[in-house]
Amino acid sequence: MSRYWSELARALSPYVPGEQPRIPGLVKLNTNENPFGPSPKAIEAVRAAADDALRLYPDPQSTRLREVLADYHHVAPDQVFVGNGSDEVLAHAFAGLLKQPRPVLFPDVTYSFYPVYCRLFGIEHIAVPLDARMRVRIDDYDDRGGAVVLANPNAPTGISLSRAEIEQLAARRADASVVIDEAYVDFGAETAIPLIGDHPNLLVVQTMSKSRALAGLRVGYAVGDAGLIEALTRVKDSFNSYPLGRLAQAGAIAALKDEAYFQETRLAIVRNRERLTASLVRLGFDVLPSSANFVFARHPGRAGSALAAALRERAVLVRHFSGPRVADFLRITVGSEAELDRLSAALNEILAES
């Protein structure tokens, strides 16, 4: 059927999401999903919203959700944009802000959707190498290219930049957009949202899939200067004028209002991350310092692909990437204590084999 494809479709190499298999007894640590589930109040709100009003289109501007987000982050509603997960929000940012005459900059090891968007929208890009410790160096973004997009904490490394470093970058690149992708920020990094008042070029993107455990509802958002938000809205209204359904809006609003549950589960993941890191170090792994809900680790005596395959044979799923700098690393989601115990037992068994 490819003879009917457009030239654009032929040229694309789509992003490959984490596997979602159906294996009995599976310990699923490959897609950074929250092991604790959403706020009970969010589930209740979704159920309440599943009524006869579903026959009507939702609010195309997600007005109430944007107001709640604005209040939560101490900004104005016109500084907030919402979309179907942060991936869609990022896509609109690439189209509305990052498609410029100069190439966009992002790290050579980062979220692999960024080069996909560049191919989709015809955007030139420069991959800036991480340093030998797999860290982003702000100084490397000074003298080349135009706009910048950074995941903070970075994915898949989990390493974060400080807010002061983000502010330094936004100030240095004042003539171009700086997009900070904060999908994992709630697990140990500093959000850049307080900087947007002083930096009209700074857009901060977050998701409710990870720390709010609403991956199934697909709710992402951006916070930035009203001028940046208007660009995203223009793209949205030229693509999908009703991005969030009634259930997604209701669940997201309720989740934002349950701060106690959010803090309880967020801190539990941070504790489990430290537990996981210590366990891996005891087994001889090199583990990068993570501010996310996953760790990036490698074993000096085992190939990453072989470890991932051996874990899968034991119904433990982790993420393995095949890039030249990361081929021996595994990205392991921070699961529940029981899931981490299963992982540890499986690794002990594998490493004990000759």
N, C-alpha and C positions, 0 to 999 in steps of 0.2 A: 504493500500500500504506500510505500515511501515515494512512489512516483507522483503522488498528489501533494506531497509536502511543499511548503514554501522554502525558499533558500534560507530564511531565518531558522526554521525548524531543523533543517539539515545541518546547520552550523552549530547548533546548541549541544553542549554537554551538560545535561541537567544535574542539579544537586541530588545526591543520593541520601535520603534520610536514614536514620537508624532503623535497623530491622525490627519488625513487629511480628515475631513468629508465635505460633500456638503450640507450645511444647508443654506437656504435663509436668507440673512441679517446677516450672522454670523460675530461676532467679534472674530477673531482668534488670541488668545494670548497664545498659548500653545507650539509653536515650535521655538521661538526666531528668526523668520524671520524679515527682515528689512521692516518697513512700508513705506519707501520712494522710493523703487525701485532702480535699477541700474543706473549708469551714462548713460545719453543719448548717450554719445560717445561709450560706451560699446555696447549698443543696435545697434547703427549704424555699428559698426565693425562686429558684428555677422551677420547682414544682408548682409554686403558686402562680407563676407566670404562664404555665402551660394550660391556658384556658381558651375560651372562644376568641379572644383578641388575636390569636395566632393567624387568623384569616386576614388581618390587616398588616400592612407594611410597618416595619419599625421606624422609630425616629431616625431619619437619615443622618442627623448630626450627632446622635447619641448625647443629647444635651445634658440630661441629668447625670450620666456617667462622667462626662467631661467636667461638670460642676463639682462632683464628688472628688474626682482626681485633682482638680485645681485646689480645692480646699485641703486635701491631704498633703499636697506638695507646696502649698503656700504660694500659688501663682494664680493668674487670671484664667478664666475658661478659654479665652481666645489664644492662650499659650499652650493649649492641649489639643492633640489630635489622636483619634483612636482608629484602629483597624483590626482586620482579621489576623491576630497574632502579630508579633513583632516582625516576622518575615515580610508580611504585606506592607507594614509601615516602612520597613527598610527599602522595599522595592519602590515605594512612592518617593522615598528620599533620594534614591539613586536616579530616578527619572526626573524629579522636580528640583533637585539641588546639586547633585554630583555630576550630572552630564554637562560638562563644561569644556572649553577648548583645551585646557591643560589636563593631563591625566590625573586621576584620583590615586591617592596613596593609601595602602594598607599593608600590614605585615605579611611576610611570606608564609608564616605559619599562623593561621587564624581561621575564622569561620569560613568554610568553603563555599558558602552562598555568595560571598562578595564577588569573586571572579565570574560566577554564573550570571549575576545581575549585569556585570560589565559586558558580557557577551550578548545578553538579551537586549540591552539598551544601546549597544554600540559605543561603550565608554572605554577610552584608553585608560590603562592603569599601570602603576609601578608597584611591584611587590618589594617592600623594604625588609631586608633580612633582620630577624631577631638576633640578639647578640649570642655569645657562646653559652650563656646561662638561660637561653630561651626567653629573654625579656625584651620588651619594647623599650627603645631608647628615644626619648623625645627629640634629642639633638639630631637624630637621623632624618627628621621630617622638616628640616629648616630650609634647604636650598633647592628643592626640586618639586616638580608637579604643582598641583593646585589643591583641591579639596582633600580632606583626610577622613577616613572612617576607621575607627578602632573599637574592638570589643574590649570592654573593661568590666570585670576580669576578662582576659583574653581566653578564647576557646580555640583549641582544646587544652592549652597549657594550664589555665586556671590562675595565672599570675596577674596581679592587678597593679595599676598605677595609682598614685595618690591623687587627691583632688587638686593639690597644688601643681602637680605635673600636667594635669588636664588644663588647668587655667593657663599655665605657661604656654602650652601648645595653642590654645585658642587665641591668646594674645599675639603670638608670633605669626599665626596664620590668619590675621584679622581680615585679609582680603579674600578669604575663601571659606566655604562651609566646613565645619568640623562636626562630624557625626560620631557620637559615643554610644555604642551598643551595650546597654547595661542589663542584658538578660539575666546575669547571675549576681548582680551587685548586692543583693540583700544578704548574701551569705558571707560577707566579710570585707567588702570594698566600700569606698566612699562614693556616693552619687555625685555627679556633676550638676544636678539640677539647681542647686543654690547659685551657680555661676551664670545662669542664663541672663539675669538682669544686666550684667556688666559686659556680656559678650553676645551681641546679636547674631553672630555667625555660628553659635553653638546649638546643636540639636541633640537631645538626649532621648534615647529610645529604650523603653522597658517592656516587659511582658508579664502577664499574669499566669503564664504556664508553669513556671518553676516554683518560686517561693509561695505563690498563692494556690498551687496545685490545680489550676484550671486549664490544663493543656487541651482538654476535650472541648472547651468552649471557644478557643481561639480568640483571645483578647490581648491586643498589644496597643501601645500608645507611645506618643512622642511629646516631649515638653521642650519648648523653645520660644524664641521671639515670635510675636504674632505674624511678622512678615514671612518667616520660615514656615509656620503652620499654614499660612494661606497658600503657599506653593504646594504643600502636600494635599490640601483640600482641593485645589484645582486639578491635580492629577487624579485624586479619588473620584471626583465628580465627573471625570471624563472616562472612568473605568468601571466603577461600581458605586453608585450613589447611596446604596443601602448596605454598608459593610458589616454591621453587627446586628444580629437578630435580637428579638425581644428576650429570649432566654439568656443569651450571652450578656446583654446589658444588665439584666436583673441579677444574675449571679455575680458579676463583677462588682456591682455596687454593694451587694451584701458582704462580699469578701473584704472589701476595703473598710467596711464598718466594723469588722470583727478583728480589731487590733490584737486582742489578747490571744486569740488562736494563732494568728499570724506569727506573733513573737514566740509563742510556745513551740510551734513546729519548726520555725526558722532556727532557733537555738538548738533544738534537738538534732537537726541536720548538721550544724556546726560541730556539736559534740561527737556525732557519729563520724564526721570527716576526720577529726583528730584520732579517733579510735582506729579508723581504717588506715590512716597514714602510719600510725605506730605499728600496726599489724604487718603492713607491707615492708616497712623498714626492718622489722625483725626477720622477715623472710629474705632479706638481702636486696630488696628493690631500691632503686633510686627514685625518689618521689619529689616532684616539683612542688614548691610552696603554693598551695591553692587557697584562693578566696572564693571559690565556687562550690557548687554542690556535686562536684566530681573531683577526682585526682587524676593526674597524668603521671604514669610510672613505667619504669622499664627495669628488667632484670638483666644484670651484666652477663649472665650465663645462658640466657634463653632468648630466642627470637620472639618478637611480639606476635607474629602470625601464628607460630606454633603454640604459644601460651593461649591465645584466644581460641584456637581450634580445640586444644585439650580441655579448656574450661567449658566450651560448648558441649563436648561429649559428656560432661557431667552436669548438663542442664544449667550452666551459669553463663549468661550472655554479657560480654563487655564489648566496647567499641575499639576496633583496630583500624588505623589509617595506614595507607601504603606510601605516603610521601617520603622523599629522600631523607629528610631530617627527623622524621617521626616514626619510621617503620618499626622500630623496636619498642615503641611506647604503647601502652594500653590506657584508654580513658575509661575510668571506672566510676559509675554513678554512686553517690553516697546513698545506700539503701537503709532499710531498717536494721536493727541489731541482729535479728534472725537471718536476714539476707547476707549481712556481712560475715556472720559465723559460717554460713554455707560457702561463701567465697573463700574464706580463710582455710577451711577444711579441704576444699578442692585444690587450692594452691599448694598446701602442704603435701597432699598426695602426689600432685604433678611433679613438684620439685624433688620429692624423695625418689622418683624414678631415675634410673641411670640414663 
